[in-house]
Amino acid sequence: MVAVLEKASTIYKKGQTTLPLEVRNALGVNPGDSVTFRVEGDGTVLVRRTEEQDEDPAIEAFLEFLAEDMQQRPHAIQTLTDTMELSLRAIIARTKIDRENDQILGDVGL
């Protein structure tokens, strides 16, 4: 297979990278869009624009619900309460986070 386009991009400490403009244009992606990576057995990586069916339907439905609820009931949006903050801190306290040395093994934002 002959390459039509080849551009380099740096991987940063947290596993993040920037898709070069030429690659974004070739894929037809814009800010907020997603891409899907596929690694072949020989190490070849294919990147394509993520189609809607690739998205998690539960997450999409939840985000749509939140957006609609915020539009219909903006008065119900509140600041984080002390109780919610304590609950979040308790969850975080039980989660090992080593921001300097942990490898990010899952998907990361681009």
C-alpha positions in Angstrom: 0.0 0.0 0.0 1.4 3.4 -1.0 1.1 6.2 1.6 -1.0 9.1 0.5 -0.1 11.2 3.5 2.5 10.8 6.3 2.9 13.3 9.1 4.7 12.9 12.5 3.3 13.9 15.9 4.8 13.9 19.3 3.4 11.8 22.1 3.5 13.7 25.4 3.9 12.6 29.0 0.3 11.8 29.6 -0.1 9.9 26.3 -1.6 12.8 24.4 -0.8 14.0 20.9 -2.1 16.4 18.3 -3.3 15.3 15.0 -1.6 17.4 12.4 -3.9 19.7 10.4 -3.3 17.8 7.2 -4.4 14.5 8.9 -7.5 16.2 10.4 -8.4 17.6 7.0 -7.9 14.2 5.3 -10.1 12.5 7.9 -12.7 15.3 7.8 -12.6 15.8 11.6 -13.2 18.9 13.6 -12.8 19.9 17.2 -15.2 17.7 19.3 -15.2 14.9 16.7 -13.6 11.5 17.6 -11.2 9.2 15.8 -10.9 5.4 16.1 -7.5 3.7 16.2 -7.1 0.1 14.9 -3.7 -1.7 15.5 -3.1 -4.5 13.0 -1.0 -7.6 13.8 2.0 -6.2 12.0 1.9 -3.0 14.1 0.3 -0.9 11.4 -2.1 1.6 12.9 -5.2 2.8 11.1 -7.0 5.9 12.1 -10.5 6.8 10.9 -13.2 9.2 11.8 -15.4 7.6 14.4 -18.9 7.1 13.1 -21.9 7.6 15.3 -22.5 3.9 15.8 -19.0 3.7 17.3 -20.1 5.9 20.3 -21.3 4.4 23.5 -25.1 4.7 23.3 -25.4 4.8 27.1 -23.0 7.8 27.4 -24.6 9.5 24.5 -28.1 9.1 25.9 -26.9 10.4 29.3 -25.2 13.4 27.8 -28.3 14.2 25.7 -30.4 13.9 28.9 -28.1 16.3 30.8 -28.1 18.8 27.9 -31.9 18.8 27.7 -32.4 19.0 31.4 -30.0 21.9 31.7 -31.9 23.8 28.9 -35.3 23.1 30.4 -34.3 23.7 34.0 -31.4 26.1 34.2 -32.6 27.2 37.6 -31.9 23.7 38.9 -28.1 24.0 38.2 -26.3 24.3 41.5 -22.8 24.7 42.8 -21.1 21.7 44.3 -22.4 21.2 47.8 -20.2 20.3 50.7 -21.8 16.8 50.9 -21.2 16.2 47.2 -17.6 17.3 47.6 -17.0 15.0 50.5 -18.5 12.1 48.5 -16.2 12.8 45.6 -13.2 13.2 47.9 -14.0 9.8 49.4 -14.1 8.1 46.0 -10.9 9.8 45.0 -9.2 8.8 48.3 -9.9 5.1 47.4 -8.4 5.5 44.0 -4.6 5.1 43.4 -3.5 8.1 41.3 0.3 8.5 40.6 0.3 11.4 38.2 4.1 11.3 37.8 4.7 7.6 37.2 1.5 5.8 36.1 1.2 4.8 32.5 -2.0 5.6 30.8 -3.2 2.3 29.3 -6.7 3.2 28.2 -8.0 5.7 25.7 -6.8 9.3 26.2 -8.0 12.6 24.9 -6.4 14.1 21.8 
